[in-house]
Amino acid sequence: MMRAWILPILLVLCGSVVATGLILRGNPGEAAALLLMFVLLAGVNSPLIFPRSIGALEAQRRSAVDGRPVVFWRSGCKYCLRLRIRLGRSARQLHWVDIWRDPAGAAAVRAANEGNETVPTVVVAGRPHVNPDPEWVRQQLFPST
């Protein structure tokens, strides 16, 4: 669980060190702006921006019942962030599995990607799709009839 927070914590710590240096040099305005930028960057790279993650087995069970895709992701992944942001509110309807928090999720991703933990991996109807277009994922939520 801690692994998902390492990058955001490092960003805040680095921002704090740089901001402290700017304050000591007499630039409190620059320090505040830079620290704010680092905090925002940490927030974007944290698990907070993603919908609540569930375990891979639970996600697969729910997907079998409701037909919604399962998204395997990890924090710090720019492609996962791109998918999440481009999906907007639709992202809440997917089943999200953080592979850094769930060993079964990491194993499922490795099985689908020739041993690699390539994310985002979206599973639709039992078929994995690596780094799919967000619009395609949205269409899987609302298929045309």
N, C-alpha and C positions, 0 to 999 in steps of 0.2 A: 504494500500500500504506500509506503514511503517513497518508493521509486517514482511514482507519478508526481510527487511534489518537489523533487530535487531541483529541476530546472526553474520553477517559479521561485523557490527559496533562494537559489543562487542569483537570479535576476534582482530580487529585492535587496540582497546583501551587497551585490556589486553597485547597484544604484545608490545605496546608502553610503558606501565608501566614497564614491565619486562626489555625491552631494556634500558630504562632510568636507571633502577637500575644497570644494567651491565655496562653502560657507567660511572656511578658515581663510580663504583668499579675499573674502569680502564681497562675494556674489550670491547673496541669498535668493534672489529672484531666479537666477539660472539654476541654482541648486534645487529649488522647489519644482521648476519645470522639468528638469532632468529626472528627479526622483518620481514625479508623476508619470513620466514616460516609462520608466522601468517598472513601476507598479502596474500600469496598464498592460505592458508586455507580459508581465508575470501572470496577470489575470487571464489573458488570452491563451497562454500556454498551460494553464492549470485545468484540472478536471471540472472546475466550477462552470465553465461555459457549455459543457455538454450535459444532456439529460442524464438522469440517474442511471448508473450502470447496474446491470444484473449479471448473474452468472451465465455462462454459456449454455449449460444444460437447461436452465430455466428459460432462457431466451429461445432456444430451439423448441422447447415444449410450447411456449406461448405462440411462436411463429406457426407451429403446426396447427394450432387451434384457430388463430385469427388470420393467417396468411400474410402477415406483415414481415418485411425484410428484417434481418438481423445484421447489425453493423458492428464489426470488430474494429476497435480503434485503440489508440494510446495517446496520452498527453504529450505535447511537444511535437507532434506530427503535423507538418504544415498542410498536408493533403487531407488529413482528418478534419483539421480546422476549416479548410476551404469547403469541404463537404458540409460540415455542420452549419457554417454561416450561410451558404447558398441554399440550404434546405429551409432555413428560417423556421417558422412555427411547425412546419411539417415534420421536423426532426423529432418532435415529441412523440410522434406516432410510431417511430421505429423502435426496435429493441436494441439497445446499445450495450456492448460488452467491452470493458476495458481489459485488454490482454495483459497489462501489467498488474492488474489486481486479481485476475482469474487464470490460473494455470491451464484449466480446461479450454478456455478461450484461446490462449496462446497455442495450445496443441492443435486446436481446430484450424487456426490460421496457418500453422506450419504444414499441416496435412493438405491444405488447399493450395499452398504455394511452394511446393517442392522443397520443404524444409525451411523456408524463409518466413520471417514474421512481417510480411508486407501488409501494411494497412493504409487506408481503410480497405477491408475486405467485406463486401456486402453479400450476404447469402439470401437468395430469393428462390423459393421453392426447391431448396436443397442444393442449388447450384451456386458456387462462389463466383464473385465478380470482383476483380482487384481494381481499386481506384476508379470506380465508374463515374460517369458524368452525373452531377447532382440532379440535373433535369430528368435523366433516365430513372434515377432512384425515386424521385417524386412521382413519376408515372407508374412505378410499381405499387405505390400506395393507392393510387386512383386509376386503375386500368380502365381503358376505354371499352365500353360494352356495345 
